[in-house]
Structures are given as C-alpha cells and as structure tokens.
C-alpha cells in the first residue's frame, strides 16, 4: 500500500526531459493519486523566462504520462490555495528548493494542516536550462 493518498507537484515541464519523468515516477510510487500542476505561460515569468512549448501542449504532454492521474493548470505560486482546492496530503518538490526561506515557510504552513513535503534529488546533468543553453548555441551558430 502506498504511503499517501493524494500527492501534488508542480512544474513548468518545458522541453520535457528525464528529470521531469523521474520526479513524476518517484512521486507516483509514493501516492495513490498524483495531481500535477503545470505552470501557465504567464506564471513562467517568475523564472524570468518564456516557455518554449505553449501551456496547453505542456499540459497534454504531462497528461499522457502514465504516472500522472490528474493535470491542472498552476496559475498561482500560492501552494496553500492549491491545497485548499485539491486537499493533497503530500507535496513533492525538487531538492534544489530544500532549506530555502520560501520552502521553510511552506513546511511550517503545511505542517499545521498535516501535509508532508517530500524532496526528490535533482537529476544531475539534465535540466531545461541546460537544454535551453544548447538550443541558444545552435541558433547562434
């Protein structure tokens, strides 16, 4: 039996790669129902970037992954609002956020409502940023 009933994770999922797949697979191994929030194009700007793949297409890609049970648009960075809507009992996030002021505060808030935060190790060697850098080099040559 899986440890959690409902899991939640979010991401841009632009230029889908093995790191994305690893997070979704690892998350699904720990919960019965996995909800994935796909960041809207407007919200992607928090990373000071624009998505290469449009939001609707990114949602369709994530929706097709066998580990994902439900795909929702992530229209806000307010994780507590997401919890109020989806009532997950665990949130999965990359370990690159662990120990940050923002996520220490989320841990405190979620702890008050009985939600665990599970950090997954970042997949070494692959990231959308690295893929974007390679693409930029190709386009400039």
ChimeraX attribute file (.defattr): number of C-alpha atoms within 10 A of each C-alpha:
attribute: neighborCount
match mode: 1-to-1
recipient: residues
	/A:1	8
	/A:2	10
	/A:3	11
	/A:4	19
	/A:5	15
	/A:6	19
	/A:7	26
	/A:8	27
	/A:9	23
	/A:10	21
	/A:11	16
	/A:12	23
	/A:13	21
	/A:14	25
	/A:15	16
	/A:16	16
	/A:17	14
	/A:18	12
	/A:19	19
	/A:20	21
	/A:21	16
	/A:22	15
	/A:23	21
	/A:24	23
	/A:25	16
	/A:26	13
	/A:27	28
	/A:28	23
	/A:29	16
	/A:30	19
	/A:31	20
	/A:32	15
	/A:33	20
	/A:34	27
	/A:35	24
	/A:36	24
	/A:37	22
	/A:38	26
	/A:39	24
	/A:40	21
	/A:41	21
	/A:42	14
	/A:43	18
	/A:44	19
	/A:45	12
	/A:46	10
	/A:47	9
	/A:48	8
	/A:49	12
	/A:50	14
	/A:51	20
	/A:52	11
	/A:53	15
	/A:54	12
	/A:55	20
	/A:56	12
	/A:57	11
	/A:58	21
	/A:59	22
	/A:60	12
	/A:61	15
	/A:62	23
	/A:63	18
	/A:64	11
	/A:65	12
	/A:66	10
	/A:67	19
	/A:68	17
	/A:69	17
	/A:70	13
	/A:71	20
	/A:72	16
	/A:73	17
	/A:74	22
	/A:75	15
	/A:76	13
	/A:77	12
	/A:78	10
	/A:79	17
	/A:80	14
	/A:81	11
	/A:82	16
	/A:83	17
	/A:84	9
	/A:85	9
	/A:86	14
	/A:87	16
	/A:88	22
	/A:89	19
	/A:90	24
	/A:91	22
	/A:92	22
	/A:93	21
	/A:94	18
	/A:95	13
	/A:96	11
	/A:97	14
	/A:98	17
	/A:99	11
	/A:100	10
	/A:101	10
	/A:102	10
	/A:103	14
	/A:104	13
	/A:105	12
	/A:106	17
	/A:107	18
	/A:108	11
	/A:109	14
	/A:110	19
	/A:111	12
	/A:112	10
	/A:113	12
	/A:114	11
	/A:115	20
	/A:116	17
	/A:117	20
	/A:118	18
	/A:119	16
	/A:120	17
	/A:121	14
	/A:122	17
	/A:123	16
	/A:124	7
	/A:125	8
	/A:126	13
	/A:127	18
	/A:128	16
	/A:129	12
	/A:130	11
	/A:131	14
	/A:132	14
	/A:133	12
	/A:134	11
	/A:135	11
	/A:136	11
	/A:137	9
	/A:138	9
	/A:139	8
	/A:140	6
	/A:141	5
